[in-house]
């Protein structure tokens, strides 16, 4: 986790397991943001148990929180969509993590004005697999797009 800068008003909470193929998208984004920070954004690595870092995210008092994880969205590998909390709950978006992301979003929304989930469609999730090229490219797009607010990524209908 990078130390929050005083002017930070936005946090990226990355979720995933780097030992599970494309589920490592979140940790990969965290590495990229730590190596090349984006002004105004602080990254928190939630790993495979993001519920364990919600206290740290709340303590930063961000105005905006972007949660990034892979999700089975029925799209081509590497495609991304913003997904609202109710849609996550209704779709039952598959997660390899202990607590449903909709619960974590509910908890964080109590203290953070804007909480948004960005899902990346995985190609392969399996033990000891690398992150695929399609998902690596998605991570690069997120990293490059944070400064501009990721305006080119659509919402899941």
C-alpha positions as a Python dict, from the first residue, in 0.01 Angstrom:
ca = {
    (1, 'X'): (0, 0, 0),
    (2, 'X'): (136, 341, -89),
    (3, 'X'): (125, 610, 176),
    (4, 'X'): (-160, 852, 108),
    (5, 'X'): (-56, 1194, -11),
    (6, 'X'): (-223, 1488, 166),
    (7, 'X'): (-403, 1590, -154),
    (8, 'X'): (-535, 1239, -222),
    (9, 'X'): (-906, 1239, -278),
    (10, 'X'): (-925, 909, -466),
    (11, 'X'): (-827, 553, -379),
    (12, 'X'): (-790, 246, -599),
    (13, 'X'): (-859, -76, -409),
    (14, 'X'): (-711, -362, -608),
    (15, 'X'): (-847, -711, -550),
    (16, 'X'): (-707, -1046, -660),
    (17, 'X'): (-456, -1326, -623),
    (18, 'X'): (-138, -1313, -830),
    (19, 'X'): (-106, -1693, -814),
    (20, 'X'): (-436, -1746, -999),
    (21, 'X'): (-380, -1632, -1358),
    (22, 'X'): (-598, -1339, -1458),
    (23, 'X'): (-718, -1301, -1099),
    (24, 'X'): (-378, -1134, -1058),
    (25, 'X'): (-501, -827, -1247),
    (26, 'X'): (-561, -636, -923),
    (27, 'X'): (-216, -704, -776),
    (28, 'X'): (-60, -622, -1115),
    (29, 'X'): (-238, -284, -1121),
    (30, 'X'): (-118, -222, -766),
    (31, 'X'): (242, -289, -873),
    (32, 'X'): (207, -53, -1169),
    (33, 'X'): (60, 224, -953),
    (34, 'X'): (332, 185, -692),
    (35, 'X'): (604, 199, -961),
    (36, 'X'): (442, 490, -1148),
    (37, 'X'): (191, 671, -923),
    (38, 'X'): (-93, 871, -1075),
    (39, 'X'): (-135, 1214, -910),
    (40, 'X'): (-442, 1232, -688),
    (41, 'X'): (-472, 853, -653),
    (42, 'X'): (-353, 624, -376),
    (43, 'X'): (-350, 247, -421),
    (44, 'X'): (-443, -12, -158),
    (45, 'X'): (-380, -379, -232),
    (46, 'X'): (-678, -577, -105),
    (47, 'X'): (-534, -908, -221),
    (48, 'X'): (-779, -1196, -204),
    (49, 'X'): (-939, -1063, 117),
    (50, 'X'): (-1023, -696, 56),
    (51, 'X'): (-1244, -693, 365),
    (52, 'X'): (-920, -691, 568),
    (53, 'X'): (-819, -346, 438),
    (54, 'X'): (-1152, -163, 449),
    (55, 'X'): (-1045, 5, 774),
    (56, 'X'): (-734, 146, 602),
    (57, 'X'): (-939, 271, 307),
    (58, 'X'): (-1190, 441, 539),
    (59, 'X'): (-907, 601, 739),
    (60, 'X'): (-786, 774, 423),
    (61, 'X'): (-1126, 946, 396),
    (62, 'X'): (-1131, 949, 15),
    (63, 'X'): (-1407, 1119, -180),
    (64, 'X'): (-1391, 848, -444),
    (65, 'X'): (-1305, 476, -433),
    (66, 'X'): (-1244, 261, -740),
    (67, 'X'): (-1245, -115, -675),
    (68, 'X'): (-1074, -317, -950),
    (69, 'X'): (-1105, -695, -988),
    (70, 'X'): (-1168, -954, -1255),
    (71, 'X'): (-1531, -1054, -1299),
    (72, 'X'): (-1721, -1295, -1521),
    (73, 'X'): (-1910, -1038, -1727),
    (74, 'X'): (-1972, -1245, -2040),
    (75, 'X'): (-1742, -1024, -2247),
    (76, 'X'): (-1429, -1094, -2452),
    (77, 'X'): (-1115, -1133, -2235),
    (78, 'X'): (-968, -802, -2125),
    (79, 'X'): (-1288, -605, -2181),
    (80, 'X'): (-1385, -383, -1887),
    (81, 'X'): (-1708, -243, -1753),
    (82, 'X'): (-1813, -37, -1457),
    (83, 'X'): (-2076, -233, -1265),
    (84, 'X'): (-2308, -81, -1005),
    (85, 'X'): (-2349, -246, -667),
    (86, 'X'): (-2706, -361, -727),
    (87, 'X'): (-2607, -521, -1055),
    (88, 'X'): (-2326, -707, -877),
    (89, 'X'): (-2575, -833, -620),
    (90, 'X'): (-2841, -934, -877),
    (91, 'X'): (-2596, -1096, -1120),
    (92, 'X'): (-2414, -1271, -842),
    (93, 'X'): (-2090, -1182, -1015),
    (94, 'X'): (-1857, -1467, -939),
    (95, 'X'): (-1574, -1390, -703),
    (96, 'X'): (-1288, -1602, -581),
    (97, 'X'): (-1277, -1402, -259),
    (98, 'X'): (-1422, -1468, 85),
    (99, 'X'): (-1681, -1192, 108),
    (100, 'X'): (-1906, -1074, -178),
    (101, 'X'): (-1792, -742, -320),
    (102, 'X'): (-2143, -601, -285),
    (103, 'X'): (-2112, -638, 95),
    (104, 'X'): (-1774, -467, 96),
    (105, 'X'): (-1913, -187, -121),
    (106, 'X'): (-2207, -145, 120),
    (107, 'X'): (-1967, -109, 412),
    (108, 'X'): (-1741, 139, 234),
    (109, 'X'): (-2033, 342, 97),
    (110, 'X'): (-2127, 432, 456),
    (111, 'X'): (-1825, 662, 474),
    (112, 'X'): (-1717, 721, 114),
    (113, 'X'): (-1926, 934, -120),
    (114, 'X'): (-1848, 752, -445),
    (115, 'X'): (-1770, 377, -453),
    (116, 'X'): (-1739, 224, -800),
    (117, 'X'): (-1651, -128, -918),
    (118, 'X'): (-1454, -183, -1239),
    (119, 'X'): (-1459, -542, -1361),
    (120, 'X'): (-1215, -692, -1609),
    (121, 'X'): (-1326, -1000, -1801),
    (122, 'X'): (-1067, -1275, -1735),
    (123, 'X'): (-949, -1524, -1993),
    (124, 'X'): (-795, -1783, -1760),
    (125, 'X'): (-814, -1818, -1384),
    (126, 'X'): (-622, -2111, -1245),
    (127, 'X'): (-344, -2193, -1003),
    (128, 'X'): (7, -2094, -1118),
    (129, 'X'): (-108, -1944, -1448),
    (130, 'X'): (28, -1607, -1563),
    (131, 'X'): (-188, -1303, -1627),
    (132, 'X'): (-289, -1321, -1995),
    (133, 'X'): (-192, -1054, -2248),
    (134, 'X'): (-554, -936, -2282),
    (135, 'X'): (-583, -871, -1908),
    (136, 'X'): (-237, -713, -1889),
    (137, 'X'): (-346, -470, -2161),
    (138, 'X'): (-661, -390, -1961),
    (139, 'X'): (-447, -316, -1655),
    (140, 'X'): (-229, -86, -1867),
    (141, 'X'): (-542, 95, -1992),
    (142, 'X'): (-665, 148, -1637),
    (143, 'X'): (-326, 278, -1523),
    (144, 'X'): (-302, 516, -1818),
    (145, 'X'): (-665, 624, -1789),
    (146, 'X'): (-680, 707, -1419),
    (147, 'X'): (-563, 1064, -1473),
    (148, 'X'): (-853, 1120, -1714),
    (149, 'X'): (-1118, 950, -1503),
    (150, 'X'): (-1149, 637, -1721),
    (151, 'X'): (-1418, 811, -1925),
    (152, 'X'): (-1378, 570, -2219),
    (153, 'X'): (-1491, 263, -2019),
    (154, 'X'): (-1867, 196, -2039),
    (155, 'X'): (-2106, 77, -1771),
    (156, 'X'): (-2242, -275, -1792),
    (157, 'X'): (-2600, -244, -1925),
}
